[in-house]
């Protein structure tokens, strides 16, 4: 019995010793491996970022080149379109000129008349829309009104009787220049800046008269047959330079007083109706 007890104790001791030995060995085998140095991982991330940044920079540069090329092509297209429109405009004006030559045998061209109104050829030449025609007519009417207002303020009555009225109006090149500049600017607003030079040319010597002193005479003409003929008037304009020398003179007969000088002779006209 004693031997049996000793044998059991030895077996138990051997079992416990083997258990603890084996457990310690396993723990050592499964221990966590040392972590990879942080600097190595960071280096890998930085290397990947450098590659991505380089690719992004290359893409931006390529995009900038494409945008510049697109801008250049758009400018070329716009320039070509402007040239085409200019050629079409010239062709239209050429057709208007040839049509006038064919119909009348001459071409006087567009111009602004003495009453500051544009003639019919003016509207045809510039191929104006109905809205633009109305705008030009309004510009002309405003300019005429400005001229008439100035002449009323500065005209000096020399003679007035039952048959004749005579006014003297001083030279006023500088004062009228402001009205002329506004007239041209308003025309260009409707016609376009490309027609700025033409707008000046079509005025001709319309504003030259204001550089001279003017003697304006309205005379009542005897009716050929009072029973059938309407009242007629003769309008004469004489222009003198600063030395008193006559420079220009015009005279016309009208069935009624022209609108251009109606502001000076309206009262005289109504008295003879």
Secondary structure, DSSP 4 states (H G I P E B T S, - for coil): -HHHHHHHHHHHHHHHHHHHHHHHHHHHHTPPPPPPPHHHHHHHHHHHHHHHHHHHHHHHHHHHHHHHHHHHHHHHHHHHHHHHHHHHHHHHHHHHHHHHHHHHS------B-TTSPBPHHHHHHTT--HHHHHHHHHHHHHHHHHHHHHHHHHEEEEEE-SSEEEEEE---HHHHHHHHHHHHHHHHHHH-GGGHHHHHHTTTTTTGGGGSEEEEEEEEEPPS-TTTPPPEEEEEEEEE-TTS-EEEEEEEEESS--GGGHHHHHHHHHHT-
